[in-house]
Amino acid sequence: MRQNYSHAKISLLLPNLSGGGAERVMVTLANEFISKVARVDVVIINEDDMSYAAELSEKVNLVNLNSARAGRSVFALRRYLKEHRPDVLLSTLGHMSSAAALAFLTLPRSSTRFFIREDLAPFKVPVSQPFAYMVSKVQKWAYGRADGIIALCREMAVEISNHYNISTPVHTVFNPIRVGDIRARSLEPVRPVLPWSADCEFVLGVGRLEKQKDFITLLTAVAEVRKTHELKLVILGEGSERESLQKKAIQLQIEDSLFMPGFVSNPFAFMRASSAYVLSSEREGLPNALIQAQISGAECISTRCPTGPREVLKDGEFGALVDVGDHRAIASEIVSLLNGGPKKTPDTDLLTKSYNPQAIADEYLACFWDNQAPFSSEMNASEYTSL
């Protein structure tokens, strides 16, 4: 088994360094890899959003392909791969992985090993949605071109293996999370300052303002709670659904109780100060923000969406689980906490061990070179269903 990676070159491909969970993970991995290998490049297609740039180690090379979007980056990526010849290219986010697969198609003799980090559970796309259906087919083709797929939890590995029915090995590796750093930052003051008095109770949602996150259900749940309790709502993140959410808040008559400051550099202080962190998503991969909320000391409520929340919350032991889209169930769990209901404290030692960045980086390296045993859906499906 290969143990010495000191001469290796690893490239990580993503759209930019925006303030999303996948981008944060790739920056953390790059910073860990550089202490173990000779060269690490973070390859981005443009600098439209560089929120995490300051967190990238100075020892890591930042390569900008200067492309408008993923589809137009294929030839620039091909040139990069041909010139720099990394030992491994790790991509994340579906459109970037498809672009990488197309670049490799034009480099048939490339020695670079290609791995895809999948950050979202797969789902069936109906033929009645032709564009989305085509994208899903291209993504399946890209998976077939890869040397390996990294799933973020066992449930996701089952979903990928069953959904795509491909021979590409699927490995399970958790996201790297700096537990100590998050705990320390959660103790800092909340910034920006909340637009109401410090003694007001609020619940928190964090993530891209997109339909997948289903913040509409969270808004509706808070409106339900406000029939009997004074409660505010904070949603951190940016995205295309901002206007729709603001309109929904007006419709629900809670616009004065909603605060959406956009992307913030320290969401952990908000998590610690909140009465509850709520993940309302329709689907996830391994929800970073849910884990970060646990580490920050927040009480957690989550949908049972595929994939990740059941594993993160230990099937309800460390937080409440509700059905996707069930605003009444979310409201009921919030009310229970506001009324002094039982707290569900996570095992923080287990969190530290499970998400240790150095150990996670070593697991990635083992997948890249040491032929670490991939996930087997046949072997582990029964184990997952017992969670």
C-alpha positions in Angstrom: 0.0 0.0 0.0 1.4 3.4 -1.0 2.1 5.6 2.1 4.4 8.3 0.7 2.7 10.9 -1.4 5.4 13.5 -1.2 6.0 13.7 -4.9 2.3 13.8 -5.9 0.4 16.6 -7.6 -3.3 17.0 -6.9 -5.7 19.4 -8.6 -9.1 20.3 -7.2 -11.7 21.6 -9.7 -14.7 23.9 -8.8 -16.5 26.9 -10.3 -15.1 29.5 -7.9 -14.6 30.1 -4.2 -18.1 31.2 -3.4 -19.6 30.8 0.1 -21.1 27.3 -0.3 -20.5 24.1 1.6 -18.8 22.3 -1.3 -16.4 25.2 -1.8 -15.5 25.3 1.9 -14.8 21.6 1.8 -12.5 21.8 -1.2 -10.6 24.7 0.4 -10.2 22.6 3.6 -9.0 19.6 1.6 -6.5 21.7 -0.4 -5.0 23.1 2.8 -4.6 19.6 4.2 -3.3 18.0 1.0 -0.5 20.6 0.7 1.1 19.3 3.9 1.2 15.7 2.4 2.0 16.1 -1.3 4.4 18.1 -3.5 1.8 20.4 -5.3 -1.8 21.3 -4.9 -3.7 23.4 -7.5 -7.2 24.8 -6.9 -8.6 25.2 -10.4 -11.5 27.6 -10.8 -13.4 28.6 -13.9 -13.7 32.3 -12.9 -13.4 34.7 -10.0 -17.1 35.7 -9.9 -17.3 34.9 -6.2 -14.2 34.6 -4.1 -15.7 34.5 -0.6 -13.3 31.7 0.7 -10.1 33.0 -1.0 -8.7 34.3 2.3 -9.0 30.8 3.8 -6.8 29.2 1.1 -3.3 28.4 2.2 -0.6 30.5 0.5 1.2 27.3 -0.4 -1.8 26.2 -2.6 -1.7 27.5 -6.2 -4.9 29.2 -7.4 -5.5 28.6 -11.2 -8.1 30.7 -12.9 -9.4 29.3 -16.3 -11.1 32.6 -17.0 -14.3 31.0 -18.5 -17.8 32.4 -18.3 -19.3 29.1 -17.2 -18.5 25.3 -16.8 -19.5 24.4 -20.4 -17.1 26.9 -21.8 -14.2 25.8 -19.6 -13.7 22.4 -21.3 -10.9 23.4 -23.7 -9.2 25.6 -21.1 -9.3 22.7 -18.6 -7.9 20.4 -21.3 -4.9 22.8 -21.8 -4.3 22.9 -18.1 -4.4 19.1 -17.8 -2.0 18.7 -20.8 0.4 21.3 -19.5 0.5 20.5 -15.7 -0.2 16.8 -15.8 -1.5 16.4 -12.2 -1.6 12.9 -10.8 -5.2 13.4 -9.6 -8.0 15.7 -10.6 -10.8 15.9 -8.0 -13.9 17.7 -9.1 -17.1 18.6 -7.3 -20.6 19.8 -8.3 -22.3 18.1 -11.2 -21.7 20.6 -14.0 -18.0 20.8 -13.2 -17.6 17.0 -13.2 -19.3 16.8 -16.6 -16.9 19.5 -17.9 -13.9 17.5 -16.6 -15.1 14.3 -18.2 -15.4 16.1 -21.5 -11.9 17.5 -21.1 -10.5 14.0 -20.5 -12.4 12.7 -23.5 -10.0 14.8 -25.7 -7.0 13.5 -23.7 -7.2 9.7 -24.3 -3.6 9.1 -23.1 -3.8 11.2 -20.0 -2.3 9.6 -16.9 -4.3 11.8 -14.6 -6.7 9.9 -12.4 -10.1 11.5 -12.3 -12.3 11.4 -9.1 -15.7 13.0 -8.6 -16.8 14.2 -5.2 -20.6 14.1 -5.3 -22.2 16.6 -2.9 -25.9 15.9 -3.6 -28.0 12.8 -3.5 -29.1 11.7 -7.0 -32.8 11.9 -7.9 -34.9 10.7 -10.8 -35.6 13.4 -13.5 -38.7 12.9 -15.6 -38.5 13.0 -19.4 -41.1 15.8 -19.3 -38.2 18.0 -18.1 -35.9 17.7 -21.2 -33.1 19.9 -20.2 -32.8 18.5 -16.7 -33.2 15.0 -18.1 -30.3 15.5 -20.5 -28.1 16.9 -17.7 -28.7 13.8 -15.6 -27.7 11.6 -18.6 -24.5 13.6 -19.1 -23.8 13.3 -15.4 -24.2 9.5 -15.5 -21.8 9.4 -18.5 -19.3 11.5 -16.5 -19.5 9.0 -13.6 -18.7 6.2 -16.0 -15.6 8.0 -17.1 -14.2 8.6 -13.6 -11.7 6.4 -11.7 -13.8 6.7 -8.5 -16.7 8.6 -6.9 -16.5 10.0 -3.4 -19.9 9.8 -1.6 -20.3 11.8 1.6 -22.2 9.3 3.6 -23.4 5.7 3.4 -26.9 6.6 2.4 -25.6 8.6 -0.5 -23.3 5.8 -1.6 -26.4 3.5 -1.7 -28.3 6.1 -3.7 -25.5 6.6 -6.3 -24.9 2.8 -6.7 -28.6 2.1 -7.2 -29.5 5.2 -9.2 -26.7 5.1 -11.8 -25.9 1.4 -12.0 -22.3 2.0 -13.1 -19.1 0.0 -12.5 -17.1 3.0 -11.2 -16.0 2.4 -7.6 -18.0 4.4 -5.0 -16.1 5.3 -1.8 -17.6 6.8 1.3 -15.6 9.7 2.9 -17.1 12.3 5.3 -16.5 16.0 4.9 -13.5 17.5 6.8 -14.6 19.9 9.5 -12.4 21.8 11.9 -14.5 21.2 15.0 -12.3 23.3 17.4 -12.2 26.3 15.1 -16.0 26.2 14.8 -16.5 26.0 18.5 -14.2 29.0 19.1 -15.8 31.1 16.4 -19.3 30.3 17.7 -18.4 32.2 20.9 -17.7 35.4 18.9 -20.4 38.2 18.7 -23.1 37.9 16.1 -22.3 40.0 13.1 -24.1 41.7 11.5 -26.1 42.7 14.5 -29.6 41.3 14.6 -32.3 44.0 13.9 -34.2 43.3 17.1 -33.5 43.2 20.8 -31.0 40.6 22.1 -33.6 38.8 24.2 -35.8 37.9 21.1 -35.8 34.2 20.3 -35.0 33.2 16.7 -34.6 30.1 14.6 -32.0 29.8 11.9 -31.7 28.5 8.4 -28.4 28.4 6.4 -27.8 27.7 2.8 -28.1 28.8 -0.8 -31.4 30.5 -1.5 -32.6 27.9 -3.9 -35.6 25.7 -4.2 -33.7 22.6 -3.1 -33.3 24.2 0.4 -37.1 24.6 0.7 -37.0 27.8 2.8 -40.6 28.3 1.9 -41.6 25.5 4.3 -39.4 27.1 7.0 -41.1 30.4 6.5 -44.5 28.8 6.8 -43.5 26.9 9.9 -42.4 30.1 11.6 -45.6 31.8 10.7 -47.4 28.9 12.3 -45.3 29.2 15.5 -46.0 32.9 15.7 -49.7 32.3 16.2 -48.8 31.3 19.8 -45.2 32.4 20.4 -43.0 35.5 19.7 -40.4 34.2 17.3 -38.0 35.6 14.6 -36.3 34.0 11.7 -32.8 34.4 10.3 -31.8 32.9 7.0 -28.1 33.1 6.0 -27.1 32.7 2.3 -27.7 34.1 -1.2 -29.4 32.8 -4.3 -32.0 33.1 -6.9 -35.0 32.6 -4.5 -34.4 35.7 -2.4 -37.2 37.7 -4.0 -39.6 34.7 -3.8 -38.8 34.3 -0.1 -39.4 38.0 0.6 -42.7 37.9 -1.2 -43.7 34.8 0.8 -42.8 36.5 4.0 -45.1 39.4 3.1 -47.9 37.0 2.2 -47.5 35.3 5.6 -47.3 38.7 7.4 -43.9 37.9 8.9 -41.7 40.2 6.9 -40.9 42.3 10.0 -39.7 39.1 11.7 -37.4 37.9 8.9 -33.7 38.8 8.6 -31.7 37.7 5.5 -28.3 39.4 5.6 -26.9 37.2 2.8 -23.5 35.4 3.2 -21.8 36.0 6.5 -18.2 35.0 7.3 -19.2 33.5 10.7 -22.5 31.7 10.7 -21.5 29.7 13.8 -22.1 32.6 16.1 -25.7 32.8 14.8 -26.0 29.0 15.3 -25.0 29.2 18.9 -27.3 32.2 19.6 -30.4 30.6 17.9 -33.2 28.8 19.7 -33.0 26.1 17.0 -31.2 25.5 13.7 -33.6 24.1 11.1 -32.6 22.3 7.9 -35.7 22.2 5.7 -34.1 20.8 2.5 -35.7 18.5 -0.1 -32.4 16.8 -0.6 -28.8 17.1 0.5 -25.5 15.3 0.3 -23.9 15.5 3.8 -25.4 18.7 5.2 -22.3 20.7 6.5 -24.4 23.4 8.1 -26.3 20.8 10.2 -23.0 19.4 11.5 -21.7 22.9 12.1 -24.8 23.8 14.0 -24.3 20.7 16.3 -20.7 21.7 16.9 -21.8 25.3 17.7 -24.2 24.0 20.3 -27.5 24.6 18.5 -30.6 22.4 19.0 -31.3 20.9 15.5 -34.4 20.1 13.6 -34.1 18.5 10.1 -36.1 16.9 7.4 -35.5 13.3 6.6 -34.4 14.2 3.2 -31.9 12.1 1.2 -29.1 12.1 2.1 -27.3 12.7 5.4 -29.6 14.0 8.1 -30.5 10.6 9.5 -26.8 9.7 9.9 -25.8 13.1 11.2 -28.6 13.1 13.8 -28.3 9.4 14.6 -31.9 8.8 13.5 -33.3 11.4 15.9 -31.0 10.8 18.9 -29.2 14.2 18.4 -32.0 16.2 16.9 -35.6 16.1 15.6 -36.4 14.6 12.2 -39.5 15.4 10.3 -40.9 14.7 6.8 -39.9 16.8 3.9 -42.3 19.7 3.4 -44.1 19.2 6.7 -44.3 22.7 8.1 -46.6 21.7 10.9 -44.1 19.1 12.2 -41.3 21.7 12.0 -43.5 24.2 13.9 -44.3 21.6 16.5 -40.7 20.8 17.2 -39.8 24.5 17.4 -42.7 25.1 19.9 -41.4 22.1 22.0 -38.0 23.7 22.3 -39.5 27.1 23.1 -41.5 25.5 25.8 -38.4 24.0 27.4 -38.7 20.5 25.9 -35.9 18.0 26.1 -32.5 18.9 24.6 -30.7 16.5 22.4 -27.0 17.0 22.9 -24.6 15.5 20.3 -21.6 13.5 21.2 -18.9 16.2 20.5 -16.0 13.8 20.9 -17.5 11.6 18.2 -18.0 14.7 16.0 -14.3 15.6 16.4 -13.2 12.1 15.5 -15.6 11.6 12.6 -14.7 14.9 10.7 -11.0 15.3 11.6 -9.5 17.1 8.5 -6.2 15.3 8.6 -7.8 11.9 8.8 -10.3 12.8 6.1 -7.5 13.9 3.8 -5.7 10.6 4.4 -8.9 8.8 3.4 -9.0 10.7 0.2 -5.4 9.9 -0.6 -6.1 6.2 0.1 -9.0 6.3 -2.4 -6.8 8.0 -5.0 -3.8 5.6 -4.8 -4.1 2.8 -2.4 -7.1 1.0 -3.8 -9.1 1.5 -0.6 -12.0 -0.8 -0.6 -14.9 1.0 -2.2 -18.4 1.1 -0.8 -20.5 -1.9 -1.8 -24.2 -1.3 -1.8 -24.9 -5.0 -1.6 -22.8 -5.3 1.5 -23.8 -2.1 3.2 -27.4 -1.5 2.2 -28.8 -3.6 5.1 -26.4 -1.8 7.5 -27.7 1.6 6.3 -31.4 0.6 6.7 -30.7 -0.2 10.3 -29.6 3.4 11.1 
